[in-house]
Amino acid sequence: MKKTYLVTGGLGFIGKAISISLLQQGHNIIVFDNNFREKRFFLQNKNLKIVKGDIRKKNDLNKVKTNIHSVIHLAAINGTQNFYDKPELVLEVGVKGIINIIDFCKNKNIKEIILASSSEVYQNAPSFPTNENVRLIIPDPYNPRFSYSSTKIISEILLLNSSFFKRAIIFRPHNIYGPDMGLKHVIPELIMKTFKAKKTVKIQGDGKNKRSFCYIDDFISAFNIIIKKGKHKEIYNIGNTEEVKILYLSKLIVKLMKQNLKIEKSTKSFFNASRRLPDLKKLYKLGFKPKFSLNNGLLKTIEWYNTNYK
Ligand SMILES: NC(=O)c1ccc[n+]([C@@H]2O[C@H](COP(=O)([O-])OP(=O)(O)OC[C@H]3O[C@@H](n4cnc5c(N)ncnc54)[C@H](O)[C@@H]3O)[C@@H](O)[C@H]2O)c1
């Protein structure tokens, strides 16, 4: 059935990929976004409409006049530097955003909502790989770093306790990467540093932290499975299980870019969980099979940044 989706934060990295995929499947898309992030290359399509607005303002949401079947709620302030510099904004967008979007759904009688939460809700997880049932924590309410993860925990709890929706699904992305993801995440940062470097590439910290990176096309296959088969009030990790140290990642990027550069460690500036590794059993059970190795995903990403930013 052809549906109309409202994608909040749809001008972002993930929102754009989701919108393209749903358009290709024949659906209509209304993107709602205030263009907070740096400009991205966006698409034009007769079944796509962009409504400029701020999720913190109910009146802006009321500019959406079309009948909507389903909401995909992605609008958020991302980026670790923003968590430290603008915690009040991060909290306002996260908390007012989820409250406003739930009210919007109630007013328009939209019974389906898909929420982007985050792997950040686990912080220092108690076990690895980390499944969706472990306890969530805010390790230090005085540390602005946790402004973002707090909004994700609040958003999840608001949805899980709502009796309004027929289908409310939560997904927790883990380090998604790929072309056109902006410049403020570890992979594009390393690519840009490698472009500019003469002798060394400086990384944040000692590079011992481990992460597992999921290529955007794999993310989209997982998302499409969740949208089709995901169950009401269920939470799904989305990610990859190929775990690497940031130091290894840095060396790999330099190697794939065919440069001869040394990696320089630095003193840590931010709190950073030492590991993030999702347990994907729930997703595998629904039929998800990742296709991209880190090598292949990085090659595609590097190629894109090479063409568009070098
Ligand atoms: N990319 C990842 O690896 C990752 C990991 C964990 C969670 N997530 C979550 O997935 C979602 C999408 O992430 P992304 O990587 O595409 O982020 P992104 O920053 O590229 O996109 C977020 C979008 O939200 C919009 N936005 C911000 N404030 C707004 C406001 N007040 N009103 C309306 N729109 C506003 C921005 O303009 C941007 O287009 C977010 O909710 C994010 O927290 C992403």
The ligand as an SDF file (V2000), in Angstrom:
LIG
                    3D

 44 48  0  0  0  0  0  0  0  0999 V2000
   24.0750    8.7280   12.4960 N   0  0  0  0  0  0  0  0  0  0  0  0
   24.2160    7.8930   13.5280 C   0  0  0  0  0  0  0  0  0  0  0  0
   25.1460    7.0750   13.5700 O   0  0  0  0  0  0  0  0  0  0  0  0
   23.2200    7.8950   14.6530 C   0  0  0  0  0  0  0  0  0  0  0  0
   23.5160    7.1670   15.7990 C   0  0  0  0  0  0  0  0  0  0  0  0
   22.6090    7.1500   16.8390 C   0  0  0  0  0  0  0  0  0  0  0  0
   21.4080    7.8310   16.7260 C   0  0  0  0  0  0  0  0  0  0  0  0
   21.1360    8.5400   15.6010 N   0  0  0  0  0  0  0  0  0  0  0  0
   19.8400    9.2420   15.5380 C   0  0  0  0  0  0  0  0  0  0  0  0
   19.2680    9.0810   14.2520 O   0  0  0  0  0  0  0  0  0  0  0  0
   18.6040   10.2960   13.8600 C   0  0  0  0  0  0  0  0  0  0  0  0
   19.1710   10.7960   12.5460 C   0  0  0  0  0  0  0  0  0  0  0  0
   20.5710   11.0080   12.7000 O   0  0  0  0  0  0  0  0  0  0  0  0
   21.4730   11.6840   11.5840 P   0  0  0  0  0  0  0  0  0  0  0  0
   22.8090   11.0690   11.6650 O   0  0  0  0  0  0  0  0  0  0  0  0
   20.7470   11.7040   10.3000 O   0  0  0  0  0  0  0  0  0  0  0  0
   21.5930   13.1620   12.1760 O   0  0  0  0  0  0  0  0  0  0  0  0
   21.6190   14.5620   11.4140 P   0  0  0  0  0  0  0  0  0  0  0  0
   22.1600   15.5620   12.3740 O   0  0  0  0  0  0  0  0  0  0  0  0
   22.2790   14.4170   10.0990 O   0  0  0  0  0  0  0  0  0  0  0  0
   20.0680   14.8470   11.1920 O   0  0  0  0  0  0  0  0  0  0  0  0
   19.2280   15.3920   12.1640 C   0  0  0  0  0  0  0  0  0  0  0  0
   18.3050   16.3710   11.4690 C   0  0  0  0  0  0  0  0  0  0  0  0
   17.4600   16.9720   12.4740 O   0  0  0  0  0  0  0  0  0  0  0  0
   17.2710   18.3290   12.1050 C   0  0  0  0  0  0  0  0  0  0  0  0
   16.9030   19.1510   13.2490 N   0  0  0  0  0  0  0  0  0  0  0  0
   17.6890   19.5300   14.2940 C   0  0  0  0  0  0  0  0  0  0  0  0
   17.0130   20.3420   15.1060 N   0  0  0  0  0  0  0  0  0  0  0  0
   15.7510   20.4740   14.5850 C   0  0  0  0  0  0  0  0  0  0  0  0
   14.6060   21.1910   14.9740 C   0  0  0  0  0  0  0  0  0  0  0  0
   14.5900   21.9570   16.0730 N   0  0  0  0  0  0  0  0  0  0  0  0
   13.4990   21.1040   14.2050 N   0  0  0  0  0  0  0  0  0  0  0  0
   13.4900   20.3470   13.0690 C   0  0  0  0  0  0  0  0  0  0  0  0
   14.5620   19.6460   12.6520 N   0  0  0  0  0  0  0  0  0  0  0  0
   15.6940   19.7120   13.4010 C   0  0  0  0  0  0  0  0  0  0  0  0
   18.6090   18.7650   11.5220 C   0  0  0  0  0  0  0  0  0  0  0  0
   18.5080   19.9100   10.6950 O   0  0  0  0  0  0  0  0  0  0  0  0
   19.0440   17.5110   10.7550 C   0  0  0  0  0  0  0  0  0  0  0  0
   18.6790   17.5810    9.3940 O   0  0  0  0  0  0  0  0  0  0  0  0
   18.7780   11.2740   15.0080 C   0  0  0  0  0  0  0  0  0  0  0  0
   17.6540   11.2090   15.8420 O   0  0  0  0  0  0  0  0  0  0  0  0
   19.9910   10.7420   15.7340 C   0  0  0  0  0  0  0  0  0  0  0  0
   19.9720   11.1220   17.0880 O   0  0  0  0  0  0  0  0  0  0  0  0
   22.0240    8.5960   14.5620 C   0  0  0  0  0  0  0  0  0  0  0  0
  1  2  1  0
  2  3  2  0
  2  4  1  0
  4  5  1  0
  4 44  2  0
  5  6  2  0
  6  7  1  0
  7  8  2  0
  8  9  1  0
  8 44  1  0
  9 10  1  0
  9 42  1  0
 10 11  1  0
 11 12  1  0
 11 40  1  0
 12 13  1  0
 13 14  1  0
 14 15  2  0
 14 16  1  0
 14 17  1  0
 17 18  1  0
 18 19  2  0
 18 20  1  0
 18 21  1  0
 21 22  1  0
 22 23  1  0
 23 24  1  0
 23 38  1  0
 24 25  1  0
 25 26  1  0
 25 36  1  0
 26 27  1  0
 26 35  1  0
 27 28  2  0
 28 29  1  0
 29 30  1  0
 29 35  2  0
 30 31  1  0
 30 32  2  0
 32 33  1  0
 33 34  2  0
 34 35  1  0
 36 37  1  0
 36 38  1  0
 38 39  1  0
 40 41  1  0
 40 42  1  0
 42 43  1  0
M  CHG  2   8   1  16  -1
M  END
$$$$
